Amino acid sequence: MQEAAAYILLVLGGNDTPSADDVTKVITASGGEANEESIATLVGDMEGKTVNDLLAEGMDKLKDVPMGGSGGGGGAAAGGEAAAVEVVEEEPEEEEAPAATDMFASGGDGGDY
């Protein structure tokens, strides 16, 4: 997989036909170990082809692949005599605001302050 990624990086960088040495340099520069056999196979398979043509060909094949799930099953239908559920909306109770107090007008000794 790293071979294909390196090849595509080279193409994106402007090298339309990377050589095996080019691909090896990219892989080793990124800290990976180059598999010479895989690189030779990739470069051989890509001879006479462009990455854009291969991607377009792959997208054409993907159009026939079903995507997405079935959505799961629906819930069972209720019987004719199912109990009706009554929804009761409760009105929120208004809370009384606490009485405003002046902590300096308490007339006390000031407590711990």
C-alpha positions in Angstrom: 0.0 0.0 0.0 2.9 2.4 0.7 4.1 1.8 -2.7 0.9 3.0 -4.3 0.8 6.0 -2.0 4.3 6.9 -2.9 3.6 6.5 -6.6 0.5 8.8 -6.3 2.4 11.4 -4.3 5.0 11.5 -7.1 2.3 11.9 -9.7 0.7 14.7 -7.7 4.1 16.3 -7.4 4.4 16.5 -11.2 6.2 13.3 -12.1 3.7 11.6 -14.5 5.7 8.4 -14.9 7.7 7.7 -11.7 10.4 5.1 -11.8 11.0 2.4 -9.3 14.0 4.4 -7.9 11.7 7.4 -7.5 9.2 5.4 -5.5 11.9 3.8 -3.4 13.3 7.3 -2.5 9.9 8.5 -1.3 9.4 5.5 0.9 12.8 5.6 2.4 12.6 9.4 2.9 9.5 8.9 5.0 11.2 6.3 7.2 9.6 3.2 5.6 11.2 0.1 4.2 11.0 -0.2 0.4 9.9 -3.6 -0.9 11.7 -3.7 -4.3 9.5 -6.6 -5.6 6.3 -4.7 -4.9 7.6 -1.5 -6.4 8.8 -3.3 -9.6 5.3 -4.9 -9.9 3.5 -1.6 -9.4 5.7 0.4 -11.9 5.3 -2.5 -14.4 1.5 -2.5 -14.0 1.4 1.3 -14.4 3.3 1.3 -17.6 1.3 3.0 -20.3 -1.5 4.0 -17.9 -2.2 7.2 -16.0 -3.4 7.4 -12.4 -6.3 9.6 -13.4 -7.5 6.9 -16.0 -7.3 4.2 -13.3 -9.2 6.3 -10.8 -11.9 7.0 -13.4 -12.1 3.3 -14.2 -12.4 2.4 -10.6 -15.2 5.0 -10.0 -17.1 3.6 -12.9 -16.9 0.2 -11.3 -18.1 1.5 -8.0 -21.3 3.0 -9.3 -22.8 -0.6 -9.4 -21.8 -1.4 -5.8 -24.8 -1.0 -3.4 -24.0 1.5 -0.7 -25.8 2.1 2.5 -27.7 -0.2 4.8 -31.2 -1.5 4.8 -32.2 0.9 7.5 -33.3 -1.8 9.9 -36.8 -3.1 10.5 -39.6 -0.9 11.6 -41.5 -1.3 14.9 -44.5 -3.6 15.1 -47.8 -2.1 14.4 -50.1 -1.7 17.4 -53.3 -3.8 17.6 -56.7 -2.2 17.2 -57.4 -2.2 20.9 -54.1 -0.7 22.0 -54.4 1.5 25.0 -54.4 5.2 24.2 -51.7 7.2 26.0 -52.8 10.5 27.2 -50.1 13.2 27.2 -50.5 15.7 29.9 -48.4 18.8 29.7 -47.5 20.3 33.0 -47.0 24.0 33.2 -43.8 25.0 35.0 -44.4 26.5 38.3 -43.1 30.0 38.7 -40.5 30.2 41.4 -40.5 33.2 43.7 -37.4 35.2 43.5 -35.6 35.5 46.9 -36.2 38.7 48.7 -33.4 41.2 48.0 -31.5 41.9 51.2 -28.9 44.5 52.0 -26.1 42.7 53.9 -24.9 46.0 55.3 -28.3 47.1 56.7 -28.8 44.0 58.9 -28.0 45.9 62.0 -26.0 43.0 63.4 -22.4 42.8 64.3 -21.4 41.8 60.7 -20.8 38.2 61.5 -17.5 36.8 60.3 -16.8 39.6 57.9 
